[in-house]
Amino acid sequence: MSSPKDQTEHVVEYPSYCCLSYGRLIKYPPHYVPYPPPGTTFGLSGLSSQAQFRSRIRVKRSLVKMVTPYNGTTDHADYGYSTGVHDLNIFYDTGHLTFLAISAVLVLLMIPGVGFFYSGLARRKSALTLILLSMVSVGVISFQWFFWGYSLTFSRTGNSFLGDLTQFGLMDTLAQPNGSSALPDILFCLYQGMFAAITPALAIGAVADRGRILPAMVFMFLWSTIVYDPIAYWTWNANGWLFNLPSYDFAGGGPVHVSSGTCALAYSLMLGKRTGYSNNNGLPYRPHNVTHVVLGTVFLWVGWFGFNGGSALAMNIRAVMACYVTNLAASCGAIAWILLDYRLEKKWSTIGFCSGAISGLVAITPAAGFVKPWAAVIIGVCGGIFCNFATKVKFLINVDDSLDIFAIHGIGGMVGNILTGIFGTKTIASLDGAEYDPIGWVDGHFVQLGYQIAGTLAVFAWSFTLTCILLFLLNLIPGLSLRVSPEEEELGTDDGQLGEFAYDYVEMTRHMADSTHPHSDASARTSQEKV
């Protein structure tokens, strides 16, 4: 192993295990190799700055050869929490760590954005419930991710379908690289945990006006375990079958958007229609607070820079390009949507602009690390147009998807996944320094479109089927019935489920109505809340 010419350096060569789950070919071993005796060297690409280390890396599909100076330690300790023996910071560039930490915060910021967006679209009497449920998702999924979600999704061993529990309770999860050689396990866990948290938050808007909170909380935990974790594993873990097909998904078109949109469709189906809903024109009412919709859109738009840009898992040119095309697609989607609305209504719609921006953001999500700016324009416009027309699908299939979650996230994610197979190019993917095979049609790889469609259909089928089964079983358990009583639905979930209100004047007028008409029914007491 050691060179006779220089006994202080050698190259460690070993079979690699996995690479960044977004398609990068840089691979790393399932565990750090034991430290060699003093005077030898080993390392991983990207673990140190050039000021400290001079490293070289040759990327292959099956082998990785690397050289970095040995850090002087001799104890082969467990790389989970043995920080007293090794200074683990020397293996990582603080620039990459800072970038991913900020990206994680930006993704977290998106979750209250979802709450405000849904709250503004809903009726006044359910406004606070939707904000609460979005934040409840953070609490429930943060525990689920710690408990077993991260291990089931990103453990280094497992079959092609699901990971194992080797990292149950984040055992031995600290400084080993995961996802990227530039990131320690614990930071990758934090970042991906935000993705896991926002996905059920997107779907749970389906309960608007008629769903109970307790079964929704139980549902979040179980749904993430049996739906989100397997889909994310298929897509982003190097052992996953979609990853090896390959079906490209840079930041979550399938695991986040198609799965959440499909979940919302199934949840709406299992809950049934809201009282007064007509299949011809739905439940006629105006969104109660357009300002909340705009505020939620701002949170989401800003947070999406961390969602897509951070998915490069390092601060590099690919991350910058992902941020650029994200903003461009959102802008084009917004303009496409309001132009369609203006054609029919001859009015410029603020809600249409916001909905179009979100549609463009959803559509660019799987493609952000693979496409050029001109392709992002097409993807954004297609996202805005297809999602706009998809809002009519609920009438065709007779399902009360009250906030059009399936239309925006489900259809938008499908559009993005499919267009990635057309416009994806290795020219953009290679901006992170890795080597890629041809990706989409623009690279002459025509079979990729079939892989993208297959992956999209698999995610749709898995999410819809398992969501329906899970909700059916939950509804059979005493105390976990999915729907509120007719009286609570008429009164509003803010009053019936929370006893709190988004607006003080709602509570004030309610008390005035009670004192004036002490025997009035729920309909009379809430008539002033209807829009």
C-alpha positions, 0 to 999 in steps of 0.5 A, a space after each residue: 500500500 505504501 510507496 517506497 519512495 514516500 512512506 508518509 502517503 498512500 492511496 486507499 482504494 475500496 468498493 464504494 457504497 453510495 453517492 449523492 442521491 440526486 444522481 451524482 456519481 461520487 460514491 463513498 463507503 458504507 463506513 469509514 475505513 479504519 484509520 491506518 497507522 500513523 504516517 499513512 493517508 486517506 480521505 474523501 473528496 470535499 471533506 476539507 478545504 484546499 487550505 488544509 488539504 491537497 486532495 485528488 479524486 477520481 470518480 468512478 461508478 464502482 471505485 473511488 481513489 482518494 488522497 488526503 493528509 492523515 490527521 494524526 489520530 490513531 484510535 479507531 473509534 466509533 464515528 458516531 459520538 467519539 468527538 473526544 478523540 478526533 476533531 471531526 471538524 477538520 473533515 468538512 468545509 464550513 462553507 458547505 456546512 453553512 450553506 446547508 444549515 441555511 437551506 434547512 432553515 429556508 425549507 422550515 420557513 416554507 411550512 408556515 408559508 403553506 399554512 398561511 397560503 391554505 388559511 387565506 384560501 379557506 373560509 374564515 371559520 377554518 383559518 386558524 386550524 390550517 395554520 396550526 396543522 402545518 406547524 403540527 406537521 413539524 412537531 410530529 414529523 421531527 419526532 418520526 424522523 428522529 425515531 425511525 424515519 431517517 433510518 428507513 429512508 437514508 440508512 446505508 444498508 437495505 433492499 431496493 424497497 426500504 432501508 433498515 433500522 441501523 440508525 434507529 433513534 439516530 444511532 451512530 449519526 453524527 460525522 460520517 458523510 451521507 448524501 454528499 461527501 461534503 456533509 456530515 450525517 447529522 446535517 444531512 439528517 436535519 436538511 432532509 428532515 425538513 423535506 419530510 416535515 413539509 410533505 404532510 403539511 402540503 397534503 393535510 390542507 385536504 381537511 379544510 372545513 371538515 377534518 378532525 385534528 387528532 386523527 390528522 396527527 396520527 395520520 401524519 406519523 403513519 403516512 410518513 412511515 409507510 408512504 413518504 419514507 419508502 418513496 424517498 428511499 426509492 428516489 434518493 437512496 443509492 439502493 432504491 429501485 428508482 435511483 438505479 433505474 434511473 429516474 431523476 428527481 433533483 429536489 422532490 417532484 415525486 417524494 414531496 409533490 406527487 405524493 402529497 398531492 395524491 395524498 390530498 386527493 385520497 384524503 378528500 375522497 375518504 372525508 367526503 364532500 363538504 356540506 353544501 358542495 355541488 359537483 357543478 360549481 363546488 362550494 361557492 365562496 371567496 378566499 377569506 384573506 388574500 393577504 394571507 395567500 400573498 404572505 404564504 407565497 412569499 414564504 414559499 418562494 423564498 424558502 424554495 431557494 433552500 429547497 432546490 438550491 440546497 439539494 445540490 448538497 454543497 455550495 457550488 455552481 450547480 446550486 446557484 443554477 438551481 436557484 436561478 431556474 427556480 426563480 425563473 420557473 416561478 415567475 413564468 408560471 405566475 404570468 402564465 396562470 394570470 394570463 389564462 385567468 384574464 382571458 376568461 374573467 377580464 380581471 387580474 387575479 392576485 390569487 391566480 398569480 400566487 397559484 401560478 408561482 407555486 405551480 411553477 415552483 413545483 414543476 421545476 423542483 425535480 428538474 432544477 439541477 438538470 436543466 438550462 434556463 431556457 428549459 426552465 421557462 418552458 417548465 414554468 409555463 407548462 406548470 402554470 397552464 397544466 395546473 390551472 386546467 387541472 383545477 377542473 379535474 375535481 369536478 370530473 372525478 367528483 372529489 371535493 379537493 377544497 384547496 386544489 392541492 392535487 391540481 397544483 402539487 400532484 399535477 405540477 409534480 408530474 409535469 416536472 418529472 416528465 419534463 425532466 426526462 426531456 430537458 435534463 442535460 448532463 451539462 448542468 448536472 456536471 456543474 457540481 464537478 461529478 460526471 454523468 451519463 446522458 440524462 434527457 432528450 436534449 442529450 439524445 437519451 430518449 428512453 429516459 422519458 419512459 423511466 420518468 413516467 414509470 417513476 411518476 406512476 409508481 409514486 402516484 399509485 403507492 401514495 393513493 393506495 396506501 393513503 386510502 387504506 390507512 385512512 379507512 383503517 383509522 376511521 374504524 378506530 374509536 376516537 379517530 373518526 376522520 370527520 367532524 360532526 355536522 354541528 362542528 362543520 357548520 360552526 367551523 373547525 376553529 371553534 369546534 376543534 380549537 376554541 380559538 380564532 384567527 380574528 378577534 372580531 369573529 370571537 367577539 361577534 360570536 359572543 354577541 350572537 350568543 348573548 342576543 340569541 342564547 338558544 340559536 343554533 350553530 347556523 345562526 351563530 356563524 352566519 356572519 362568518 360565511 363569505 
